[in-house]
Amino acid sequence: MKKLVLFFIVVFFTCTGFAQPAPFNEDSIPVVHGEVVFTVRFQSGLSQEEFHKIAYSYLTDELKPYSGTFLHDDDDHTICMVTDYLNIVKGAFQSFGMFMTYLFQLSYRNGVCNMVIKDIRYMEKSAFEAKKTARPKTTIPEWSGKEIMIDHKYHLLLIGNVPKRITRASLDRINGIIKDLDESFEKK
């Protein structure tokens, strides 16, 4: 009995001691007004200007997306359009990836930085490359975050559980961003 109690104490403190700042998993994908929207609140003793400086440094030096564009950047807000390439299946005989494009927003106040990732869109590699040279009114197939992560609408003939695989890769990327930002804010 003592061993069982000791086991639960060790497990409890181990789990709470190594809690990740990245809270999202396949069962906790947030949907707001029919759209997948990830929000995180970072609290720290940083000033608004310090938050902005650290976040800007992270976005320009560490994020390393496939592509990214600043749409707005000042001491109050940073808004970027980011495109990441997600390797979904990697192997000697088979590989598959998707491009994930999303709006990345940060807002700063003294002691608080709010992060929002929304307007998530997915596109196959071939479609993404075709979009670069397509005529303006050409329809290129793409899927929303909700269609992939919640509705599981995307399927391939030779690869099983594609929506779940894309969701896992997306959550790995999003949780990685959250973890990296949290660590960056804590270093200051």
GUVEXFI-914395 format. One record per residue (C-alpha): z, x, y; residue in one letter; residue number from 1; chain. Coordinates in Angstrom, 1 decimal. Layout:
N
{Z=Z	X=X	Y=Y	r=A	k=NUM	c=A} .
...
***
This chain:
188
{Z=0.0	X=0.0	Y=0.0	r=M	k=1	c=A} .
{Z=0.8	X=2.8	Y=2.4	r=K	k=2	c=A} .
{Z=-2.6	X=4.4	Y=1.7	r=K	k=3	c=A} .
{Z=-4.3	X=1.1	Y=2.5	r=L	k=4	c=A} .
{Z=-2.4	X=0.8	Y=5.8	r=V	k=5	c=A} .
{Z=-3.2	X=4.4	Y=6.7	r=L	k=6	c=A} .
{Z=-6.8	X=3.8	Y=5.8	r=F	k=7	c=A} .
{Z=-7.1	X=0.9	Y=8.3	r=F	k=8	c=A} .
{Z=-5.3	X=2.8	Y=11.0	r=I	k=9	c=A} .
{Z=-7.7	X=5.7	Y=10.6	r=V	k=10	c=A} .
{Z=-10.7	X=3.4	Y=10.6	r=V	k=11	c=A} .
{Z=-9.5	X=1.5	Y=13.6	r=F	k=12	c=A} .
{Z=-8.9	X=4.6	Y=15.7	r=F	k=13	c=A} .
{Z=-12.1	X=6.2	Y=14.6	r=T	k=14	c=A} .
{Z=-14.2	X=3.2	Y=15.5	r=C	k=15	c=A} .
{Z=-12.6	X=2.7	Y=18.9	r=T	k=16	c=A} .
{Z=-12.5	X=6.4	Y=19.7	r=G	k=17	c=A} .
{Z=-16.2	X=6.8	Y=19.2	r=F	k=18	c=A} .
{Z=-17.4	X=3.6	Y=20.8	r=A	k=19	c=A} .
{Z=-20.9	X=3.9	Y=22.2	r=Q	k=20	c=A} .
{Z=-21.7	X=2.9	Y=25.8	r=P	k=21	c=A} .
{Z=-25.0	X=1.5	Y=24.4	r=A	k=22	c=A} .
{Z=-24.0	X=-2.0	Y=23.2	r=P	k=23	c=A} .
{Z=-27.3	X=-3.5	Y=22.0	r=F	k=24	c=A} .
{Z=-28.3	X=-4.1	Y=18.4	r=N	k=25	c=A} .
{Z=-30.7	X=-6.5	Y=16.6	r=E	k=26	c=A} .
{Z=-28.1	X=-9.2	Y=16.7	r=D	k=27	c=A} .
{Z=-27.3	X=-8.9	Y=20.4	r=S	k=28	c=A} .
{Z=-30.7	X=-9.0	Y=22.1	r=I	k=29	c=A} .
{Z=-30.1	X=-10.9	Y=25.4	r=P	k=30	c=A} .
{Z=-32.5	X=-13.6	Y=26.4	r=V	k=31	c=A} .
{Z=-32.4	X=-14.9	Y=30.0	r=V	k=32	c=A} .
{Z=-34.7	X=-17.8	Y=31.0	r=H	k=33	c=A} .
{Z=-36.9	X=-17.2	Y=27.9	r=G	k=34	c=A} .
{Z=-37.3	X=-13.5	Y=28.5	r=E	k=35	c=A} .
{Z=-35.6	X=-10.4	Y=26.9	r=V	k=36	c=A} .
{Z=-33.5	X=-8.8	Y=29.7	r=V	k=37	c=A} .
{Z=-31.1	X=-5.9	Y=29.1	r=F	k=38	c=A} .
{Z=-28.4	X=-5.5	Y=31.7	r=T	k=39	c=A} .
{Z=-25.7	X=-2.8	Y=31.9	r=V	k=40	c=A} .
{Z=-23.0	X=-2.2	Y=34.5	r=R	k=41	c=A} .
{Z=-21.9	X=1.4	Y=35.0	r=F	k=42	c=A} .
{Z=-18.5	X=1.7	Y=36.8	r=Q	k=43	c=A} .
{Z=-17.4	X=5.0	Y=38.2	r=S	k=44	c=A} .
{Z=-15.8	X=6.5	Y=41.3	r=G	k=45	c=A} .
{Z=-19.2	X=7.5	Y=42.6	r=L	k=46	c=A} .
{Z=-20.5	X=6.6	Y=46.0	r=S	k=47	c=A} .
{Z=-23.7	X=4.7	Y=46.4	r=Q	k=48	c=A} .
{Z=-25.5	X=7.9	Y=47.4	r=E	k=49	c=A} .
{Z=-24.2	X=9.8	Y=44.4	r=E	k=50	c=A} .
{Z=-25.3	X=7.1	Y=42.0	r=F	k=51	c=A} .
{Z=-28.8	X=7.2	Y=43.6	r=H	k=52	c=A} .
{Z=-29.0	X=11.0	Y=43.5	r=K	k=53	c=A} .
{Z=-27.9	X=11.2	Y=39.8	r=I	k=54	c=A} .
{Z=-30.2	X=8.3	Y=38.7	r=A	k=55	c=A} .
{Z=-33.2	X=9.8	Y=40.6	r=Y	k=56	c=A} .
{Z=-32.6	X=13.1	Y=38.9	r=S	k=57	c=A} .
{Z=-32.3	X=11.5	Y=35.5	r=Y	k=58	c=A} .
{Z=-35.5	X=9.5	Y=36.0	r=L	k=59	c=A} .
{Z=-37.6	X=12.5	Y=37.3	r=T	k=60	c=A} .
{Z=-36.2	X=15.2	Y=35.0	r=D	k=61	c=A} .
{Z=-34.8	X=13.7	Y=31.8	r=E	k=62	c=A} .
{Z=-36.2	X=10.3	Y=31.0	r=L	k=63	c=A} .
{Z=-39.6	X=11.7	Y=30.0	r=K	k=64	c=A} .
{Z=-41.6	X=8.5	Y=29.4	r=P	k=65	c=A} .
{Z=-45.3	X=8.4	Y=28.5	r=Y	k=66	c=A} .
{Z=-45.8	X=7.3	Y=32.1	r=S	k=67	c=A} .
{Z=-43.8	X=6.0	Y=35.0	r=G	k=68	c=A} .
{Z=-44.2	X=4.9	Y=38.5	r=T	k=69	c=A} .
{Z=-41.6	X=4.4	Y=41.3	r=F	k=70	c=A} .
{Z=-42.2	X=1.0	Y=42.9	r=L	k=71	c=A} .
{Z=-39.2	X=1.2	Y=45.2	r=H	k=72	c=A} .
{Z=-36.6	X=3.9	Y=45.8	r=D	k=73	c=A} .
{Z=-33.8	X=4.1	Y=48.3	r=D	k=74	c=A} .
{Z=-30.0	X=4.4	Y=48.4	r=D	k=75	c=A} .
{Z=-29.6	X=0.8	Y=47.4	r=D	k=76	c=A} .
{Z=-32.2	X=0.3	Y=44.7	r=H	k=77	c=A} .
{Z=-34.6	X=2.1	Y=42.4	r=T	k=78	c=A} .
{Z=-37.3	X=0.1	Y=40.7	r=I	k=79	c=A} .
{Z=-39.8	X=1.8	Y=38.2	r=C	k=80	c=A} .
{Z=-42.5	X=0.6	Y=35.9	r=M	k=81	c=A} .
{Z=-42.1	X=2.7	Y=32.7	r=V	k=82	c=A} .
{Z=-44.3	X=3.0	Y=29.7	r=T	k=83	c=A} .
{Z=-42.9	X=4.6	Y=26.5	r=D	k=84	c=A} .
{Z=-44.7	X=5.4	Y=23.3	r=Y	k=85	c=A} .
{Z=-42.7	X=4.3	Y=20.3	r=L	k=86	c=A} .
{Z=-43.4	X=5.9	Y=16.9	r=N	k=87	c=A} .
{Z=-42.7	X=3.0	Y=14.5	r=I	k=88	c=A} .
{Z=-44.0	X=4.5	Y=11.2	r=V	k=89	c=A} .
{Z=-44.4	X=8.2	Y=10.7	r=K	k=90	c=A} .
{Z=-45.7	X=9.6	Y=7.5	r=G	k=91	c=A} .
{Z=-48.3	X=11.7	Y=5.8	r=A	k=92	c=A} .
{Z=-50.5	X=8.8	Y=4.8	r=F	k=93	c=A} .
{Z=-49.6	X=6.2	Y=7.5	r=Q	k=94	c=A} .
{Z=-48.6	X=6.2	Y=11.1	r=S	k=95	c=A} .
{Z=-48.2	X=3.4	Y=13.6	r=F	k=96	c=A} .
{Z=-46.9	X=3.2	Y=17.1	r=G	k=97	c=A} .
{Z=-46.7	X=0.8	Y=20.1	r=M	k=98	c=A} .
{Z=-46.7	X=1.3	Y=23.8	r=F	k=99	c=A} .
{Z=-43.7	X=-0.5	Y=25.5	r=M	k=100	c=A} .
{Z=-44.0	X=-1.1	Y=29.2	r=T	k=101	c=A} .
{Z=-41.0	X=-2.4	Y=31.2	r=Y	k=102	c=A} .
{Z=-39.6	X=-2.9	Y=34.6	r=L	k=103	c=A} .
{Z=-36.6	X=-0.6	Y=35.1	r=F	k=104	c=A} .
{Z=-34.2	X=-1.5	Y=37.9	r=Q	k=105	c=A} .
{Z=-31.1	X=0.2	Y=39.2	r=L	k=106	c=A} .
{Z=-29.0	X=-1.1	Y=42.1	r=S	k=107	c=A} .
{Z=-26.2	X=1.0	Y=43.6	r=Y	k=108	c=A} .
{Z=-22.9	X=0.1	Y=45.3	r=R	k=109	c=A} .
{Z=-19.8	X=2.2	Y=45.7	r=N	k=110	c=A} .
{Z=-18.3	X=2.5	Y=42.3	r=G	k=111	c=A} .
{Z=-20.9	X=0.4	Y=40.5	r=V	k=112	c=A} .
{Z=-24.5	X=0.9	Y=39.3	r=C	k=113	c=A} .
{Z=-26.3	X=-2.1	Y=37.7	r=N	k=114	c=A} .
{Z=-29.2	X=-1.4	Y=35.4	r=M	k=115	c=A} .
{Z=-31.8	X=-4.0	Y=34.3	r=V	k=116	c=A} .
{Z=-34.6	X=-3.6	Y=31.9	r=I	k=117	c=A} .
{Z=-37.0	X=-6.6	Y=31.8	r=K	k=118	c=A} .
{Z=-40.6	X=-7.7	Y=31.7	r=D	k=119	c=A} .
{Z=-41.0	X=-5.9	Y=28.4	r=I	k=120	c=A} .
{Z=-44.6	X=-5.8	Y=27.1	r=R	k=121	c=A} .
{Z=-46.0	X=-4.2	Y=23.9	r=Y	k=122	c=A} .
{Z=-49.5	X=-3.0	Y=23.3	r=M	k=123	c=A} .
{Z=-51.1	X=-1.3	Y=20.3	r=E	k=124	c=A} .
{Z=-52.3	X=2.3	Y=21.0	r=K	k=125	c=A} .
{Z=-56.0	X=1.4	Y=20.7	r=S	k=126	c=A} .
{Z=-55.6	X=-1.6	Y=23.0	r=A	k=127	c=A} .
{Z=-53.6	X=0.6	Y=25.5	r=F	k=128	c=A} .
{Z=-56.4	X=3.2	Y=25.5	r=E	k=129	c=A} .
{Z=-59.1	X=0.4	Y=25.8	r=A	k=130	c=A} .
{Z=-57.2	X=-1.1	Y=28.8	r=K	k=131	c=A} .
{Z=-57.8	X=2.2	Y=30.8	r=K	k=132	c=A} .
{Z=-61.6	X=1.7	Y=30.6	r=T	k=133	c=A} .
{Z=-61.8	X=-2.1	Y=30.4	r=A	k=134	c=A} .
{Z=-63.4	X=-4.3	Y=33.0	r=R	k=135	c=A} .
{Z=-60.9	X=-6.0	Y=35.2	r=P	k=136	c=A} .
{Z=-61.2	X=-9.5	Y=33.5	r=K	k=137	c=A} .
{Z=-61.1	X=-8.2	Y=30.0	r=T	k=138	c=A} .
{Z=-58.3	X=-9.7	Y=27.9	r=T	k=139	c=A} .
{Z=-56.3	X=-7.0	Y=26.1	r=I	k=140	c=A} .
{Z=-53.8	X=-8.3	Y=23.5	r=P	k=141	c=A} .
{Z=-50.2	X=-7.6	Y=24.3	r=E	k=142	c=A} .
{Z=-46.9	X=-9.1	Y=23.2	r=W	k=143	c=A} .
{Z=-43.7	X=-9.8	Y=25.2	r=S	k=144	c=A} .
{Z=-40.3	X=-8.6	Y=24.3	r=G	k=145	c=A} .
{Z=-39.3	X=-12.1	Y=23.2	r=K	k=146	c=A} .
{Z=-42.4	X=-12.4	Y=21.0	r=E	k=147	c=A} .
{Z=-41.6	X=-9.2	Y=19.2	r=I	k=148	c=A} .
{Z=-37.7	X=-9.0	Y=19.2	r=M	k=149	c=A} .
{Z=-36.8	X=-12.7	Y=18.9	r=I	k=150	c=A} .
{Z=-39.8	X=-14.6	Y=17.6	r=D	k=151	c=A} .
{Z=-41.1	X=-11.8	Y=15.3	r=H	k=152	c=A} .
{Z=-44.7	X=-12.8	Y=16.0	r=K	k=153	c=A} .
{Z=-46.5	X=-9.5	Y=15.4	r=Y	k=154	c=A} .
{Z=-47.6	X=-8.5	Y=11.9	r=H	k=155	c=A} .
{Z=-49.7	X=-5.9	Y=10.2	r=L	k=156	c=A} .
{Z=-51.4	X=-6.2	Y=6.8	r=L	k=157	c=A} .
{Z=-50.2	X=-2.9	Y=5.3	r=L	k=158	c=A} .
{Z=-46.8	X=-2.4	Y=7.0	r=I	k=159	c=A} .
{Z=-43.8	X=-4.7	Y=6.3	r=G	k=160	c=A} .
{Z=-41.2	X=-5.9	Y=8.8	r=N	k=161	c=A} .
{Z=-43.2	X=-4.7	Y=11.8	r=V	k=162	c=A} .
{Z=-41.3	X=-6.7	Y=14.4	r=P	k=163	c=A} .
{Z=-38.0	X=-5.4	Y=13.1	r=K	k=164	c=A} .
{Z=-39.2	X=-1.9	Y=13.1	r=R	k=165	c=A} .
{Z=-40.5	X=-2.2	Y=16.7	r=I	k=166	c=A} .
{Z=-37.2	X=-3.8	Y=17.7	r=T	k=167	c=A} .
{Z=-35.2	X=-1.0	Y=16.2	r=R	k=168	c=A} .
{Z=-37.4	X=1.7	Y=18.0	r=A	k=169	c=A} .
{Z=-37.1	X=-0.3	Y=21.3	r=S	k=170	c=A} .
{Z=-33.3	X=-0.6	Y=21.0	r=L	k=171	c=A} .
{Z=-33.0	X=3.1	Y=20.1	r=D	k=172	c=A} .
{Z=-34.9	X=4.0	Y=23.3	r=R	k=173	c=A} .
{Z=-33.0	X=1.5	Y=25.5	r=I	k=174	c=A} .
{Z=-29.6	X=2.5	Y=24.1	r=N	k=175	c=A} .
{Z=-30.6	X=6.2	Y=24.5	r=G	k=176	c=A} .
{Z=-31.3	X=5.5	Y=28.2	r=I	k=177	c=A} .
{Z=-28.0	X=3.8	Y=28.6	r=I	k=178	c=A} .
{Z=-26.1	X=6.6	Y=26.9	r=K	k=179	c=A} .
{Z=-27.8	X=9.3	Y=28.9	r=D	k=180	c=A} .
{Z=-27.2	X=7.5	Y=32.2	r=L	k=181	c=A} .
{Z=-23.6	X=6.9	Y=31.3	r=D	k=182	c=A} .
{Z=-23.1	X=10.6	Y=30.5	r=E	k=183	c=A} .
{Z=-24.9	X=11.6	Y=33.7	r=S	k=184	c=A} .
{Z=-22.6	X=9.4	Y=35.8	r=F	k=185	c=A} .
{Z=-19.5	X=10.7	Y=34.0	r=E	k=186	c=A} .
{Z=-20.4	X=14.3	Y=34.5	r=K	k=187	c=A} .
{Z=-20.0	X=14.0	Y=38.3	r=K	k=188	c=A} .
***
